[in-house]
Amino acid sequence: MVEERKPVEEFRIKSVFKSKRGLLHQYKSLILGDQSWWALIKFEIIITFFSWIPGAFGLGLRSLFFPFIFKKTGKKVVFGRGLNIRAPHKITIGDRVIIDDNVLLDGKGSTNQGLQIGNDVYIGQGSILQTKNGDIILEDQVNISYLTTLASTNRVRIGARTFVGPYCLIQSGGEHDYGSAELDLGRSLPLEIGEECWIGAHSVVMQQCHIGNHVVVGAGSIVTRPIPPDSLAVGSPARVVKSIAKSD
């Protein structure tokens, strides 16, 4: 049975305008969810004083102070400048992770686990990892190139040693009912991408279009159906054009 999450309207940015509470409370809800005011003060101090500092000095200060705002942070984590962070209490980061400049890390939700980033992971400049009561799991040695978006209202898991090229979109959820007057949100289904895959630049992978281990998806492809292991898939929609053997 396919898991579907609860409606995500309350986790969309525009939902803050429906609240009757003050602007500061709305800001706290957007950035930190149901966390305490002390958590907000700590978050604001660390972000204000350390997020913008350039060079090695800034990297050193962020590696020292940023772990205080996340749920868990491993050893030797590199935080770039200008990170946009939401719901950090739902973000877990492993060892030797590099998060480049201007990345969005958003783990918000009420019943989700949030973002789980394994060891030796790289997240490229300007990329977006965003949950709306969903989960995103990056296993060890995953490489997310620059300006790529991972969006989840259910569950996105990317297997170990998988490389995702620039300008990609990978998502669970995201469907809209085009027959409704206001394009209401549709289904929210999971997405699994296997180990040792290569997702080419400008590719789109839709929910429930699971990708097996050791798959290459050609640049510019749109994946609208599952792809079996050990395959090369290209096109829009992506089709398997060749089986590929894993080298020893």
C-alpha positions in Angstrom: 0.0 0.0 0.0 1.4 3.4 -1.0 1.8 5.9 1.9 0.2 9.3 1.5 1.0 12.1 3.9 -1.5 14.5 5.4 -2.2 17.7 3.4 0.7 20.1 3.3 -1.1 23.5 3.1 -0.1 24.4 6.6 3.6 24.1 5.6 3.5 26.4 2.6 4.8 29.9 3.0 1.5 31.6 2.1 -0.1 29.8 5.1 1.5 32.4 7.5 -0.9 35.0 6.2 -3.8 33.0 7.4 -2.7 33.2 11.0 -4.2 35.8 13.3 -1.1 35.9 15.5 1.6 38.6 15.2 4.3 38.9 12.6 7.0 37.7 14.9 5.1 34.5 15.8 4.4 33.9 12.1 8.1 34.3 11.4 9.0 31.8 14.2 6.4 29.3 12.8 7.9 29.6 9.3 11.5 29.3 10.3 11.4 27.0 13.3 7.9 25.5 13.5 6.8 24.8 17.1 10.1 25.4 18.7 10.6 27.7 21.7 11.4 31.4 21.7 14.8 30.6 23.1 15.5 28.5 20.0 14.6 31.4 17.8 16.9 33.8 19.7 19.8 31.3 19.5 19.1 30.8 15.8 18.9 34.5 15.0 22.2 35.2 16.9 24.1 32.5 15.1 22.8 33.3 11.6 23.1 37.0 12.0 26.7 37.0 13.2 28.3 34.1 11.3 26.3 33.2 8.1 27.8 36.0 5.9 31.5 36.0 6.9 33.7 35.2 3.8 36.9 33.2 3.6 38.5 30.6 5.8 37.7 32.7 8.9 33.9 32.4 8.1 34.2 28.7 7.4 35.9 28.2 10.7 33.3 30.2 12.7 30.4 28.4 11.0 31.9 25.0 11.7 32.1 26.0 15.3 28.7 27.6 15.9 26.3 26.2 13.3 26.1 22.7 14.9 24.3 24.3 17.9 21.2 24.9 15.7 20.9 21.5 14.0 19.4 18.3 15.5 22.8 16.6 15.0 26.0 17.5 13.2 28.9 15.2 12.5 32.7 16.0 12.4 34.4 18.2 9.9 31.3 19.7 8.3 31.8 22.7 6.0 29.0 25.3 5.9 29.1 27.8 3.0 28.0 31.4 3.1 24.4 32.5 2.9 22.7 29.3 3.9 18.9 29.5 4.2 17.9 27.2 7.0 14.4 26.3 8.2 13.4 23.8 10.9 17.0 22.9 11.8 15.8 20.7 14.7 14.7 18.3 11.9 18.0 18.3 10.1 20.7 15.6 10.7 24.1 16.0 9.1 26.8 13.3 9.0 30.6 13.5 9.0 32.7 15.3 6.4 29.8 16.9 4.6 30.2 20.0 2.4 27.3 22.4 2.0 28.2 25.1 -0.5 27.1 28.7 -0.6 23.4 29.8 -0.8 21.9 26.3 -0.2 18.3 26.0 1.3 17.9 23.3 3.9 14.3 23.1 4.9 13.1 20.2 7.1 9.7 21.6 8.3 6.7 19.5 9.1 4.8 18.2 12.1 5.0 14.4 11.7 8.0 14.0 9.4 11.7 13.1 10.2 13.0 15.9 8.0 16.4 15.9 6.3 18.9 13.2 6.9 22.3 13.7 5.3 24.9 10.9 5.4 28.7 10.9 5.6 30.9 12.4 2.8 28.0 14.1 1.1 28.4 17.2 -1.1 25.5 19.7 -1.7 26.3 22.2 -4.5 25.9 25.9 -4.6 22.3 27.3 -4.7 20.7 23.9 -4.4 17.3 23.4 -2.6 16.4 20.6 -0.2 12.9 21.2 1.0 10.3 19.2 2.8 6.7 20.0 3.5 6.0 17.3 6.1 8.1 14.9 4.1 11.5 13.4 4.4 14.7 13.6 2.3 17.4 11.0 2.9 20.8 11.3 1.3 23.0 8.2 2.0 26.8 8.2 2.2 28.8 9.8 -0.6 25.9 11.3 -2.5 26.8 14.3 -4.6 24.2 16.9 -5.4 25.4 19.4 -8.0 24.6 23.1 -8.1 21.2 24.6 -8.5 19.4 21.3 -8.1 16.0 20.9 -6.2 14.9 18.0 -4.0 11.3 18.5 -2.8 9.4 16.1 -0.7 5.9 15.9 0.8 6.4 12.2 1.4 9.8 10.6 1.1 12.8 11.0 -1.2 15.7 8.6 -0.7 18.9 8.8 -2.7 21.3 5.8 -2.4 25.0 5.8 -1.6 27.5 7.1 -4.2 24.8 8.5 -6.5 25.6 11.7 -8.4 22.9 14.2 -9.3 23.9 16.7 -12.0 23.1 20.5 -12.0 19.6 22.0 -12.6 17.8 18.8 -11.7 14.3 18.4 -10.1 13.7 15.4 -7.9 10.5 15.2 -6.0 7.9 13.2 -4.1 4.5 15.0 -4.1 4.2 18.1 -6.2 1.1 16.8 -8.1 -1.8 19.3 -8.7 -5.4 18.6 -9.7 -5.6 20.5 -13.0 -9.3 19.9 -13.1 -10.0 21.9 -9.9 -10.6 25.6 -9.9 -7.5 26.4 -7.7 -5.2 23.6 -8.9 -5.5 21.8 -5.6 -2.7 19.6 -4.4 -2.9 16.0 -5.6 -1.2 12.8 -4.5 1.8 12.6 -2.3 3.9 9.5 -3.1 7.5 8.4 -2.3 10.5 8.2 -4.6 13.5 5.9 -4.3 16.8 6.4 -6.2 19.2 3.5 -5.9 23.0 3.4 -5.3 25.7 4.3 -7.7 23.4 6.2 -10.1 24.1 9.2 -12.3 21.3 11.6 -13.0 22.3 13.9 -15.8 22.0 17.7 -15.9 18.5 19.2 -16.3 16.7 16.0 -15.6 13.4 15.7 -13.8 12.4 12.6 -11.7 8.8 12.5 -10.7 7.3 10.8 -7.6 7.0 7.0 -7.5 9.2 6.7 -10.6 11.7 4.6 -8.6 15.2 4.2 -10.1 17.2 1.0 -9.4 20.9 0.6 -8.5 23.5 1.5 -11.1 21.3 3.5 -13.5 22.4 6.4 -15.8 19.7 8.9 -16.7 20.8 11.0 -19.7 20.9 14.8 -19.5 17.6 16.6 -20.0 15.5 13.4 -19.4 12.1 13.4 -17.7 11.5 10.2 -15.7 7.8 9.4 -15.6 8.0 5.6 -14.9 10.2 3.4 -12.9 13.7 2.4 -14.3 15.1 -1.0 -13.6 18.7 -1.5 -12.2 21.7 -1.5 -14.5 20.1 0.6 -17.2 20.8 3.6 -19.4 17.6 5.8 -19.8 17.2 8.9 -21.9 14.5 11.1 -23.4 11.3 12.8 -22.5 9.7 10.6 -21.3 12.8 8.7 -20.3 13.0 5.2 -21.8 15.6 2.4 -21.3 17.8 2.2 -24.3 20.5 0.0 -23.1 21.5 -2.4 -20.2 24.8 -1.5 -18.6 27.0 -3.9 -16.7 28.6 -2.8 -13.5 32.4 -2.9 -13.8 34.4 -4.5 -10.9 
